[in-house]
Amino acid sequence: MAKADTIVFDKTGTLTKAQPTVAEVVSFSETKNPDELLRIAACLEEHFPHSMAKAVVDAAKKKHLVHEELHSKVEYIVAHGISTTLEDEMGDKKAIIGSAHFVFEDEKCTVPEGRQEVFDALAPEYSHLYLAIDGELAAVICIQDPLREEAASVIRQLKEAGFKRIVMMTGDSERTAAAIAKRVGVDDYFSEVLPEDKARFVEEEKAKGHKVIMIGDGINDSPALSAADAGIAVSEGAEIAREIADITIKKDSLDEVVLLRHLSMDLMKRVHGNYRFVISFNLGLILLGVAGIITPSMSALLHNSSTLAISLKSMTNLLPEEEREEA
């Protein structure tokens, strides 16, 4: 942690609070209103314990949109979304819900004719879940996941603490990622990334000679947490992320990362300072002994006394009491 020059943040649940809520449901369907589409989305998402899925289900509950099982077995594609078949009086229809990459690139779904302008005007500050039925976009669910209050301040303090490059990675669209990146002040960002993309980036930066820290909270972050020089998990994140990470932040605040950086740097200063003192002091004792200025017994006494003194000094707090209280 003390030597690292690059730090990578996952967005959802790390830079944000992982308490998303549905802000709006934009319908692109000619036959279904937003509430009907939210009901379908909740029917699909209720099977998966993801924070954004929970937001959809909770929004449906608040509107009392009770639903029956409308679909066949659902298939969950990690870091992409959900695919299933809806069963209604008009026959079976393929339904998918997930990221833009999954819906538009992998599944080749299209925006209904004449609705492109509405699609382009979607608010960039929200994360978006895309619901498509029979290959055509039916709804966009706008998810509001508030930034942590301390996020921008922490990014600034980490730069002051010596990090040369601070990166944000997210599965969100380019527009959403750009809006969030601008607000928090990261040096670089990557949108619509998959778990393997995060891990690949970490490996590539390490191959260039950089020391890389990865901070995340989800299953999707696990490969990158494992690949980093030091992986840091958020305490409220997925269990597998906490298991793989080298460090877990207990406090629900990113300020802990800044404290960890300062502790690490002060610890290494102490280690190197002790090392320099031991080498120089013992070298002096050897030279004095060779010159006959001190006896072997006096040299042994001074050597052991210095060892005891260094050990006692090393047991003191790395940070002064005032700084620890502030942290």
Rosetta blueprint (number, residue, H / E / L):
1 M L
2 A L
3 K L
4 A L
5 D L
6 T E
7 I E
8 V E
9 F E
10 D E
11 K H
12 T H
13 G H
14 T H
15 L H
16 T E
17 K L
18 A L
19 Q L
20 P L
21 T E
22 V E
23 A E
24 E E
25 V E
26 V E
27 S E
28 F L
29 S L
30 E L
31 T L
32 K L
33 N L
34 P H
35 D H
36 E H
37 L H
38 L H
39 R H
40 I H
41 A H
42 A H
43 C H
44 L H
45 E H
46 E L
47 H L
48 F L
49 P L
50 H L
51 S H
52 M H
53 A H
54 K H
55 A H
56 V H
57 V H
58 D H
59 A H
60 A H
61 K H
62 K H
63 K L
64 H L
65 L L
66 V L
67 H L
68 E L
69 E L
70 L L
71 H E
72 S L
73 K L
74 V L
75 E E
76 Y E
77 I E
78 V L
79 A L
80 H L
81 G E
82 I E
83 S E
84 T E
85 T E
86 L E
87 E E
88 D E
89 E L
90 M L
91 G E
92 D E
93 K E
94 K E
95 A E
96 I E
97 I E
98 G E
99 S L
100 A H
101 H H
102 F H
103 V H
104 F H
105 E H
106 D H
107 E L
108 K L
109 C L
110 T E
111 V L
112 P L
113 E L
114 G L
115 R L
116 Q H
117 E H
118 V H
119 F H
120 D H
121 A L
122 L L
123 A L
124 P L
125 E L
126 Y L
127 S E
128 H E
129 L E
130 Y E
131 L E
132 A E
133 I E
134 D L
135 G L
136 E E
137 L E
138 A E
139 A E
140 V E
141 I E
142 C E
143 I E
144 Q E
145 D L
146 P L
147 L E
148 R L
149 E L
150 E L
151 A H
152 A H
153 S H
154 V H
155 I H
156 R H
157 Q H
158 L H
159 K H
160 E H
161 A L
162 G L
163 F L
164 K L
165 R E
166 I E
167 V E
168 M E
169 M E
170 T L
171 G L
172 D L
173 S L
174 E H
175 R H
176 T H
177 A H
178 A H
179 A H
180 I H
181 A H
182 K H
183 R H
184 V H
185 G L
186 V L
187 D L
188 D E
189 Y E
190 F E
191 S L
192 E L
193 V L
194 L L
195 P H
196 E H
197 D H
198 K H
199 A H
200 R H
201 F H
202 V H
203 E H
204 E H
205 E H
206 K H
207 A H
208 K L
209 G L
210 H L
211 K L
212 V E
213 I E
214 M E
215 I E
216 G E
217 D L
218 G L
219 I H
220 N H
221 D H
222 S H
223 P H
224 A H
225 L H
226 S H
227 A H
228 A L
229 D L
230 A E
231 G E
232 I E
233 A E
234 V E
235 S L
236 E L
237 G L
238 A L
239 E H
240 I H
241 A H
242 R H
243 E H
244 I H
245 A L
246 D L
247 I E
248 T E
249 I E
250 K L
251 K L
252 D L
253 S L
254 L L
255 D H
256 E H
257 V H
258 V H
259 L H
260 L H
261 R H
262 H H
263 L H
264 S H
265 M H
266 D H
267 L H
268 M H
269 K H
270 R H
271 V H
272 H H
273 G H
274 N H
275 Y H
276 R H
277 F H
278 V H
279 I H
280 S H
281 F H
282 N H
283 L H
284 G H
285 L H
286 I H
287 L H
288 L H
289 G H
290 V H
291 A L
292 G L
293 I L
294 I L
295 T L
296 P H
297 S H
298 M H
299 S H
300 A H
301 L H
302 L H
303 H H
304 N H
305 S H
306 S H
307 T H
308 L H
309 A H
310 I H
311 S H
312 L H
313 K H
314 S H
315 M L
316 T L
317 N L
318 L L
319 L L
320 P L
321 E H
322 E H
323 E H
324 R H
325 E H
326 E H
327 A L
